[in-house]
Amino acid sequence: MKFILILILLFTNLASCQTVSNKIDKKVSEEEKQLSSWLNRSEEELKIEFGKPDKVNFKDNSRNRFYVYTKEKLKIKCERIFEINNSNKVVGFTSKNCF
């Protein structure tokens, strides 16, 4: 009887972990789709939507700028980075922990 109860609890636990994983994957996919819509849009449009960046980074040997936006939700730090080229267009992005 104990063995069956342990198996049921183990199965339930594994199923709930998969559900959480599926929800996170779905949110990450939505985030990627939303951020992809910013490609080839202007720096000004980005600033209107997201506001002033929290930080601006520059890479060595590159004229591109990297606008870093951070926010914290439930002690999880979300970071979005947009790459802006010398024509002031968004040419890339990354997103970490934003779901």
Protein Blocks (a to p, Z undefined) as FASTA:
>chain_A
ZZmmmmmmmmmmmmmmmmmmmmmmmmmmmmmmmmmmmgopafklmmmmnopafbdcddeh
iabdcddddddeehiacdddddddfkopafbdcdehiZZ
